[in-house]
Amino acid sequence: MTARPRGSDTKRCPACRAPVIKRLVGRNAALHVVADLTPLTPRQQAELRGPNRLIWCLRTNAFGAQRLQWLDPWHPPDCPDGDHIADHRCPPVEPNTLF
């Protein structure tokens, strides 16, 4: 039996099939984060950020391991260390029932 990675997973959303990354972020009281893998520009970050939607910095180290870091107010919006991505939200779907 092979070991599987703990606390991280890159795959697709079961509802909308969008590519997402799932991570535990933090050390003491970790947050379970599901985020889109689409990199955002600083303008898109400002538009998407809200009280219930966070922006994350996705960093990859020299060994290929990915880590999410929460963007605090002092984090530069155009940092060269990684891609900025947002919490995942499925797009609205058209109702396909008659009632």
C-alpha positions, 0 to 999 in steps of 0.5 A, a space after each residue: 500500500 502506498 502512502 497518500 499525501 496529508 492535508 493537500 489535494 489538487 483535483 476537481 470540484 465535485 459539483 462544477 468540475 472546476 480545477 481546485 486545490 484543497 489544503 489545510 492552512 495554518 499550524 494551530 487552528 488550521 482552516 480547510 480551504 478549497 480554492 480555484 487554480 486560476 491566477 488572479 490579477 491585482 484588479 481581479 483580487 480587489 473585485 473578488 475579495 469580500 468578507 466571506 471570500 479570501 484571496 490566497 498566495 499559492 507558493 511552490 517550493 523547489 521540490 514541487 510542494 505547494 503551500 497556501 498563505 493567507 493574504 494579509 493587508 501587508 502582502 503585496 498584490 503583485 508578489 513574485 513568490 506565487 500565484 494569487 487565487 481565490 476561495 472556490 465558489 461554483 458558478 450559478 446554474 440554470 434551473 433545469 426542472 419545470 417546478 
